[in-house]
Amino acid sequence: MARETIHTDKAPQAIGTYSQAVKVGTTVYLSGQIPLVPESMELVGGDMEAQIRRVFDNLTAVAEAAGGSLADVAKLNIFLTDLSHFPLVNEVMADYFQQPYPARAAIGVASLPKGAGVEMDGILELGN
């Protein structure tokens, strides 16, 4: 099956040996996104809500570059350095997703790249 690398300037550039996303058939594997502003490659200013929104905006940009949207996300993984922010993730997520919601995991981690408080990755299915 053909494998396609997905790239967009509307999301942060990869800061390592990975792609923003890889499409295999009708499935798109989104790499983890932290709250980097694409133009500056710096963490977004503001509070945790601003970080969460920036991550969803970055994921949206990559999903659109792959020919989909967040509505196509089948699985979402959320990594938080402080799980007390999980209710805020739920609140913000309601602005980006509608039912049926994707399958999801929320994982507490000790640290994330560049000192971010949140990172998310996911899997899209475009075959619907």
N, C-alpha and C positions, 0 to 999 in steps of 0.2 A: 504494500500500500504506500502511496506517495506521502512524503513528509514535507511540510511547508513551514518555514520559519516566518513568524509574524513580527512585524516591526511598525511602530508609529512614533512620530516626533511629539505626539500629544500625551505621551506617558514618559516617565523617566527612562533614560537609556540604561541598559544593563550595566551594572558596576562589577562585573565579573565574567566568568566563562559560562554564560547562559544566554538564552533568548527571552524576549518578553513573553512569547508564547510559541507553542509548536502545535500545528494542526496535522492530524493524522486521520485521513478520511473525513468524517463529519464531526470528529471530536477535537476540541481545542483544550490544550493544557496551559493554563495561565500560570506564569511564574509569580512568586510572591511579590507583592507591591507594598512598599512602606510609604509614609506620607511625604514623599519628595515632590517638590514643585518641578515639573519637567523643564521649564526654562532656566532655572537656577541650579537644579540638582541639590538644593538645600531643603531641609525639613520645613514644612509649612509652619508659619507662626501661629500662635493662638493656643487654645486649650485642646483637650482630648477630643472634643467634638470636631474641631477643625481637622485634626489628624485623621479621624475616622472618615470624614467626608472626602478628604484628599485621597485616601486609599480607594474608596469607592469610585471616585472620579477617574483615578488611574486605571482601575480595573475596567471601567466603562470604555475608556479610550482603546485599550488593547482588545477588548471584546468586539468593539466596532471595527477595528482594523482587521479582525479575523472574519468579518462578515456577520457578526451576531450582535447580541446585546446582553445585558445582565439577566434578561428574561430567559436566556438560554442556559444559565448556570444550573448545572445538575448537582454539583457538590461545591461547597464553600468551606474553606478552612480559615479560622481566625486565630491569630496568635496575639496574646496580650501579655504585657509585662506586669499588669495589675488587673486581676480578674474582677475587681470591684467595678471596672468600667464596662462589664458585659451588659448591664441594663441599658447603658448609653448606646452600645453597639446595636442592640435590638431596636431602640428608638430611631436611630439614624437609618438603620437598614430598612425600616418601613417606608422611608422616603425614596428608596432605590429599587425595592422589590415589591411585587404583588403576588398573591396566591396564584398558583401553587408555589410555595417557597422552596428553595433548593434544600437538599440534605446539607447538614452543617455540623462542624465540630468547632468547639472553642477550647483553646489550649493555653494554659498559663506557662510562660517561659521566663527565664531569668533575665535575658537581654535580647535585643534585636539590633540589626545593623544601624549604624549612625545614631544610636541612642533613641530610636523610635519607640513609641509606646504600643504600636499596633502594626501588624503585617497580615495580609490576606493573600491566599492563592485560591485557585478553583479550577473546575473542569466544566467546559461548555459542551453541549450536544446540539449541533446545528441541523441534525437530520429530521427534525420535527416539522 
